[in-house]
């Protein structure tokens, strides 16, 4: 570019205007081979020359791109402000397109403050309408122009209203994180931040997304799962996998491996528990069908579903009139212990002799450690221990500790799957009175709202759910809304 400019200066010194003009035509042709991002403006004359070379020769977008890349240069701003309205309109249209296509950092748009003209404000509106909340707020904080502030404030007001609708009327900056809110303190904060992250990620153009983009979406799935929105987490995970396949997967084998490793880990957290909620009679078949439908590439290598077969056998044993352990449970535990090296404790637990008192703390420790990563296995192991308590194979054990693990799971997913009359009848007489009374209250509320629509109480007696001392009712409301 510098060589072209030097030749241009020599051509301009030629007193023969026709020769000078012919020489410039040649230089313009050479300039059209230069990439816009390789140009750095050093003078107004240079910008004029590029304008003649590109803007008026069918390569307007190349010139506007070069102009945008140099907007941190006062020469570019000075040149643009001196141009007719038609040039400014083209430039604003180009910036609007850039903002729509890319996640432009807010600081890269501060030049709008310098080129804004109140007399031409109407031509800035289409661009301002494409700004996000962060971009609008950043520009607003830096400008003193009253008309520009008016337009930005209007945009921010609109964005806040849209965000409030997306978050069911909750505006993050105005949330009062005090006990007695509709949702619980940690869960509420977690859900709002996750919703904002998902909205921001899906507003980007995923065609150019990298591994980090998909990993951030995976983090959102994890947050939804931890917050108890397990069905939403699974729906989002399906969507992410579809987007990933549409994109054509990553050419780098390492990135592809990392993505599917993360996907498999999340599936193990989410899908088996959904199967327990949706198909208690045969959760294994349900989960396997879901895998084949949405994640066939992970179906063969997934071993986290095997515990679901054990769950079905345990529930059958609970309903059976015979007071012995179903031999099929022993066989299923044997399969698990052989296929997974860390499951040898299962065979020890089902030994024909009396259950070992020493083994119980070890099993409870395993159950607690798996709640964050494999919550369905924690619940199924608790149900296995509960069955053994019923069959009197366990005679001396820390019942309160076992109850606390049931409670921990119920606080995460307030469902009859976890705390129900069966658990209360077997474990209730063995646990501390406060825990027992709490479980009685949970069963009463769950039974009541199973028969009566909770919406009736929400409409006619909303004060019940605002009572700061009635967290259990709000938890059950959360479970009903989440269909668990």
Secondary structure as GFF3:
##gff-version 3
##sequence-region A 1 484
A	DSSP	alpha_helix	2	12	.	.	.	ID=ss1
A	DSSP	alpha_helix	17	31	.	.	.	ID=ss2
A	DSSP	three_ten_helix	36	38	.	.	.	ID=ss3
A	DSSP	alpha_helix	44	50	.	.	.	ID=ss4
A	DSSP	pi_helix	51	55	.	.	.	ID=ss5
A	DSSP	alpha_helix	60	69	.	.	.	ID=ss6
A	DSSP	alpha_helix	74	81	.	.	.	ID=ss7
A	DSSP	alpha_helix	85	101	.	.	.	ID=ss8
A	DSSP	three_ten_helix	106	109	.	.	.	ID=ss9
A	DSSP	alpha_helix	111	115	.	.	.	ID=ss10
A	DSSP	three_ten_helix	118	120	.	.	.	ID=ss11
A	DSSP	alpha_helix	122	128	.	.	.	ID=ss12
A	DSSP	alpha_helix	133	142	.	.	.	ID=ss13
A	DSSP	alpha_helix	146	166	.	.	.	ID=ss14
A	DSSP	three_ten_helix	172	174	.	.	.	ID=ss15
A	DSSP	alpha_helix	185	202	.	.	.	ID=ss16
A	DSSP	three_ten_helix	206	208	.	.	.	ID=ss17
A	DSSP	alpha_helix	211	227	.	.	.	ID=ss18
A	DSSP	alpha_helix	230	247	.	.	.	ID=ss19
A	DSSP	alpha_helix	253	278	.	.	.	ID=ss20
A	DSSP	alpha_helix	283	294	.	.	.	ID=ss21
A	DSSP	alpha_helix	296	299	.	.	.	ID=ss22
A	DSSP	alpha_helix	306	319	.	.	.	ID=ss23
A	DSSP	alpha_helix	327	339	.	.	.	ID=ss24
A	DSSP	three_ten_helix	341	343	.	.	.	ID=ss25
A	DSSP	alpha_helix	345	349	.	.	.	ID=ss26
A	DSSP	alpha_helix	357	370	.	.	.	ID=ss27
A	DSSP	alpha_helix	375	390	.	.	.	ID=ss28
A	DSSP	alpha_helix	399	412	.	.	.	ID=ss29
A	DSSP	alpha_helix	421	427	.	.	.	ID=ss30
A	DSSP	three_ten_helix	428	430	.	.	.	ID=ss31
A	DSSP	alpha_helix	433	451	.	.	.	ID=ss32
A	DSSP	alpha_helix	454	460	.	.	.	ID=ss33
A	DSSP	alpha_helix	463	466	.	.	.	ID=ss34
A	DSSP	alpha_helix	471	481	.	.	.	ID=ss35
###
